[in-house]
Amino acid sequence: MSLIIYFFTYIHIISSRTSDAGEKMSDKTASLLDELTKERDAVNTRRAQLPEEYQAQSATIGLALSGGGIRSATFCLGVVRALAKNKLLIHFDYLSTVSGGGYLGGMLGRLYQKNKDPVAVQDALARDDTILLAWLRNNGRYLIPAGMRDTSLGIAQILRSFVAALFLVTLLCIAIAGIAISVNLALQGPLDLRLALLPAAKQQWLMTLAVPLAFSAWMAITYWLTLSKWPFLLDLTVGFILTVAAAAGIYFMMCQYAEQTDFNDSLFVTGALGLINIIAIALAIGCPGKNVAQFRQRLTLALTRSLTLALAVLLLWLIYCGGWALYLRFHSSLLIVPPTVVAGVKIIWELRPLKLLATSLANKSPVVSVSLLQLADILGFVIMIFSLLTVCAAEIDFLLCKAHTLNISQTMLAWLPAMLTLGIAGIFALFCYGKILIPFLNLSSLHNLYRSRLERAWLSVANYGGGKNKRFADNPLDSKPSGKLNDIHRVTDHLPGDDIHFNKYAPHRQGGPIHLITCCINQTVDDRTGNYNADRKGIALTLSALGVETGTRLPGPVVNMKDATLSHWIAISGAAAATGMGSRTAPGLAFLLFVIGGRLGYWSKNLCPVKETATTKKPPPFAVPALFAEMFARFPGRNSKYWFLSDGGHFENTGVYPLLKRNLKTIVVADCGADPKRQFDDLENLVRKARIDYGIDIVFHAAHSPHFTSLAQLQKGGELPPLLRAKIIYPHCNGQPVLPGTLIIVKPHSLKGMGLDTLSYAGRHSDFPQQTTGDQFFDEAQWEAYHQLGFQAGSAINREMLL
């Protein structure tokens, strides 16, 4: 029976068509010029809100705040306050943020939009006595601001996500184990159930495996027969001889490696293979000459699929044999093993001391630092295999030892695994192709927990004034006389005015900068060709009031963003722990993160779908169902109906990337990504992507100023000047040279003249100021050390450097 199923499956495979790999450029020259004009108009709108002495500024400059969690946000706060104190913050036309830099960027944008006076915002940020500064200092532990009570609330949400993920994984394991058991029962034939559940003889599995392998051979032979000049009968004769030879080889293999053989089965296999061969040759001979190249490509695709099917048969065999072996050893105790083991992994994962220890080891040992992600990837595969085998053993245990108590007939029991598989397949089909799965995955992740914490601690600073739902009674930019801090709602309270709809968020209209928020569209599979994307595994997604831009494209109109808020996009931009992590995405790691519920990523509808024309091919509704995409890291990418979004640092962490396409004169970047070994990974990634994507060269200068150091000096360590400088060499535009730009880097490191408290903190913590990003719970001393270091470093920037 299985041979007949394979036969008709292959008939379908050989007629399959390859996907269209071509992609037409959607960005025409005229539209590019229009978008540039819109950007210039937005910059002019911003400057029109400023005093006259600032409106004449000719240079366009940008500020980039990098990823790095609370460490980055706190250091960047110091840098921004230093720029404000030097009367320079108001000069920045663009603000580009990634991950932790977005905490501060969103807060800054809300202050500009609410106060409507950019000079007043700048002056207030320069002061040391504001309510705002006290509020941020008190909320360094923004993830668990209420201590144990907030921790218990977070644990409840984490456990809810964990149970949902474990339920889905268990269903999938039951379905796969059911297939393995059903195939084994079919190969055994009509026997007593206890005998039929014994692993089928080797030759029966080998015979089943022989069909897809033989079909693969026919596909390879047919590839060469497209050049054949032989008569049709001669082709059939050669094919028949090869078929007989293959069947004889299979029969000989069965005699050598199996205890017994069935000659009738061998004849049946021979007949099936012969028919497949005749069809393959007929298709090859009947193929019109002008379609030969396309047909060869289809043959290669069919060969790939048949080999994949052969591998699937082999894996089902191994799963069943492994499940049977575990059943014989452990029996019914297996029913509780998979959830117990996975729960144990979850508990270990959530222990903060172990997280910090692992990160510390990674920072100190180059061997460990390279392999930690690989070990997590391997652990994910181990849990995946272990879950499959134990669930398979549990199903066998149920069929043999438990079902008789339910008075179920043997015939019904024999069909039970197949019916379970079909039922679960129906559930998954309902989930995957209805409007259920995407909201379910988003709600079962930790996105909303993370988003709410950022909203209350950072973005709520514009929610002030009279009224019940106002967090602050007074403007947070005011000074903090005694008693004013008592009028603030607790950070644990949810208030409607803390957030703002993203379509209404436009700080540049009130004199603030144009805020660019960068996320990462995960893409492990090229949705044009179906090929595996082995390098970047992601594309930049940048959002602003000007629209949405992907990769090197300029902003375009936004769709599918009806209910999105600012906190929603700030949280996605900082979704560091996700099943998709750009170039670090791995299937085992994705499965591990999925099963323990440690997911911050978010599924979003395509924000800029390609418009259909008469010549464009409509993409499938969703090529890879989202559930399996997350479990096994198979993300389709930019042209898919849905995007899986994660931390912008998974593509480019400094935030400079979207500013480069705008040819700015000066870019200041706070490079706060974890770099304990001073390897400059984020700067290296920026330089490489700038050259590949934009044709822009970034060349670092030697230090020739008391304010600047060099990469070589930073690698040696010690107390050094606060800044780095590089030259941005833009490519020619319309054959004309473009004036070079300047990149000023503020990177956390020890400085001369640090305050006593900062110096003392650094003395007690040798990894300061490059402590692990995994530590998102800053106490007062830690918060103040990073804030003051950023303030001291940013104070070195002056007007001559920018303008």
Buried (B, 14 or more C-beta within 10 A) or exposed (E): EBBEEBBEBBEEBBEEEEBEEEEEEEEEEEEEEEBBEBBEEBBEBBBEBBEEEBEEBEBBBBBBBBBBBBBBBBBBBBBBBBBBBBBBBBBBBBBBBBBBBBBBBBBBBBBBBBBEBBBBBBBBBBBEEBBBBBBBBBBBBBBBBBEEEBEEBBEEBBBBBBBBBBEBBBBBBBBBBBBBBBBBBBBBEEEEBEEBBEBBBBBBBBBBBBBBBBBBBBBEBBBEBBEBEEEEEEBBEBBBEBBEEBBEEBBEBBEEEBEEBBEEBBEBBBEBBBEBBBBBBBBBBEBEEEEEEEBBEBBBBBBEBBBEBBEEBBBBBBBBBBBBEBBEEBBEEBBEBBBEBBBEBBEEBBEEEEBBEBBBEBBEEEEBBEBBBEEBBBBBBBBBBBBBBBBBBBBBBBBBEEBEEEEEEBEEBBBBBBEBBBBBBEBBEEBBEEEEBBEBBBEBBBBBBBBBBBBBBBBBBBBBBEEEEBBBBBBBBBEBEEEBBEEBBEBEEEBEBBBBEBEEBBBBBBBBBBBBBBBBBBBBBBBBBEEEBEEBBBBBBBBBBBBBBBBBBBBBEBEBBEEBBBBBBBBBBBBBBBBBBBBEBBBBBBBBBBBBBBBBBBBBBBBBBBEEEEEBEEBEEBBBBBBEBBBBBBBBBBBBBBBBBBBBBBBBBBBBBBBBBBBBBBBBBBBBBBBBEBEBEBBEBBBEBBEEBBEBBBEBBEBEEEBBBBBEBBEEEEEBBBBBBBEBBBEEEEEEEBEEBBBBBBBBBBBEEBBEEBBEBBEEEEBBBBBBBBBBEBEEBBBBBBBBBBBBBBBBBEEEBBE
